[in-house]
Amino acid sequence: MSTDESLVSALESMVGSEWLLSDDATYAIDGLTPTAVVFPEDEAQSAAVLRLADERQASVFPRGGGR
């Protein structure tokens, strides 16, 4: 399993597949498609996602406005 696949799998276990998009060009930033886009349900999920990103040294780009 690649690093990206491992990250996506871990995120999916945190928030559920309905709240996770992977390789979605809709959310590209400066032409770069994110590995994952997460829609945490609450503060606890947000904190868990940020802890995982820190552990994996993954970049996070916060975005408001919902889906």
Secondary structure by P-SEA (a helix, b strand, c coil): ccaaaaaaaaaaaaccccccccccccccccccccccccccccaaaaaaaaaaaaaacbbbbbbcccc
